[in-house]
Amino acid sequence: MSVIDKSTSRDTALEEAFGASVAELYAQAAHSEVCAALHRALELRSFLAVAEEQVVRVRDRVHDAMSPDRGLGELSAEDLRWDAQWLEASLAGRDGYVAALDDLLRTMPAPDQRPRQPMEFAQPKIAATAPSAPAARRAGAVRTRRP
């Protein structure tokens, strides 16, 4: 299943910020030139979808291992330690993507302030050249000390 089809915890915030459903936002990004903020937001959303899927997998595995109908002989402290490490890592990734996406949504310009077409900035060209090296410092020249 594609990340486009997976829901995330921040889909509503994205839809509110850009004024379209997540599916429409991906379609816009695929078929036209859109603002850099939308591209970054969709990229972060894709990463978030994967991270949240990882969190859910580990959570479900722990719930299954701790199920009341499982025998006590099936419990493994080592497996639970591994799952705790996996859960910590996947939650850290998820939290990082949520923070980055929220920061992007908070700091991007309002929809009515965004440029309709990409802005091009004139970059000044530097035409200066470096001065030539003195004769004594040219490749192969050896400097001698005088007493």
C-alpha positions in Angstrom: 0.0 0.0 0.0 1.3 3.4 -0.9 1.9 6.1 1.7 -0.5 8.2 -0.2 -3.3 5.8 0.8 -2.3 5.6 4.4 -3.8 8.1 6.9 -1.6 10.0 9.4 -2.2 11.9 12.5 -1.5 15.2 10.8 -3.7 14.8 7.7 -6.3 17.2 9.0 -3.7 19.9 9.7 -2.4 19.5 6.1 -5.8 19.7 4.6 -6.6 22.8 6.6 -3.3 24.5 5.7 -3.5 23.8 2.0 -7.3 23.8 1.5 -7.6 20.4 -0.2 -7.7 16.7 0.7 -4.5 14.8 1.0 -5.2 12.9 -2.2 -5.8 16.1 -4.1 -2.6 17.6 -2.7 -0.6 14.6 -4.0 -2.4 15.0 -7.4 -1.5 18.7 -7.5 2.1 18.0 -6.7 2.3 15.3 -9.4 0.7 17.3 -12.2 1.7 20.9 -11.7 4.2 23.2 -10.2 3.3 23.9 -6.6 5.0 25.8 -3.9 8.1 24.3 -2.2 6.2 24.2 1.2 3.7 21.7 -0.3 6.4 19.5 -1.7 8.2 19.5 1.7 4.9 18.9 3.6 4.0 15.9 1.4 7.5 14.5 1.8 7.3 14.8 5.6 3.8 13.3 5.5 5.1 10.3 3.6 7.9 9.8 6.1 5.3 10.2 8.9 3.0 7.6 7.4 5.9 5.0 7.4 6.9 5.9 11.0 3.4 5.7 12.3 3.0 2.3 10.6 6.1 1.1 12.4 4.7 2.3 15.8 1.5 0.5 15.1 3.3 -2.8 14.2 5.4 -2.8 17.4 2.4 -1.8 19.5 0.3 -4.6 18.1 3.2 -7.1 18.5 3.5 -6.2 22.2 -0.3 -6.4 22.7 -0.3 -9.8 21.1 2.6 -11.0 23.3 0.8 -9.7 26.4 -2.6 -11.1 25.4 -4.4 -12.7 28.4 -5.1 -15.9 26.4 -1.4 -16.5 25.8 0.4 -18.9 28.1 2.9 -17.6 30.6 5.5 -19.9 29.2 5.3 -18.0 25.9 6.4 -14.7 27.5 9.9 -13.6 26.7 11.6 -10.8 28.5 14.2 -10.6 25.8 11.6 -10.2 23.1 9.9 -7.5 25.1 13.2 -5.6 25.6 13.7 -5.7 21.8 10.2 -4.5 21.3 10.7 -1.7 23.8 13.8 -0.5 21.9 12.0 -0.7 18.6 9.1 1.2 20.0 11.3 3.9 21.4 13.1 4.3 18.1 9.9 4.4 16.0 8.2 6.8 18.4 11.3 9.1 18.2 11.1 9.1 14.4 7.4 9.7 14.4 7.8 12.6 16.9 10.5 14.1 14.8 8.4 14.0 11.7 5.4 15.5 13.5 7.5 18.3 14.9 9.1 19.1 11.5 5.7 19.0 9.7 4.0 21.2 12.4 6.9 23.6 12.2 6.6 23.8 8.4 2.9 24.4 8.6 3.3 27.1 11.3 6.0 29.0 9.5 4.9 28.9 5.8 3.1 31.9 4.4 -0.6 32.1 4.3 -2.3 30.8 1.2 -3.1 34.3 -0.1 0.5 35.4 0.4 2.1 32.5 -1.6 3.4 33.3 -5.0 1.3 31.8 -7.8 4.4 31.0 -9.9 7.9 30.2 -8.7 9.9 33.3 -8.0 13.2 33.8 -9.8 15.9 35.8 -8.2 18.6 37.6 -10.2 21.9 36.2 -9.0 24.8 38.7 -9.4 27.7 37.2 -11.3 31.2 37.7 -9.7 33.6 38.6 -12.4 36.7 39.3 -10.3 39.8 37.2 -10.9 42.5 36.3 -8.5 45.8 38.2 -8.8 48.7 36.2 -10.3 51.2 34.8 -7.9 54.6 36.5 -7.4 57.5 34.9 -9.2 59.1 33.6 -6.0 56.0 31.7 -5.0 55.3 29.9 -8.2 55.3 26.2 -8.3 58.8 24.7 -8.0 60.4 27.9 -6.7 62.4 27.4 -3.5 62.8 30.2 -1.0 66.2 30.5 0.6 67.0 32.2 3.9 69.6 34.9 4.1 71.8 35.3 7.2 
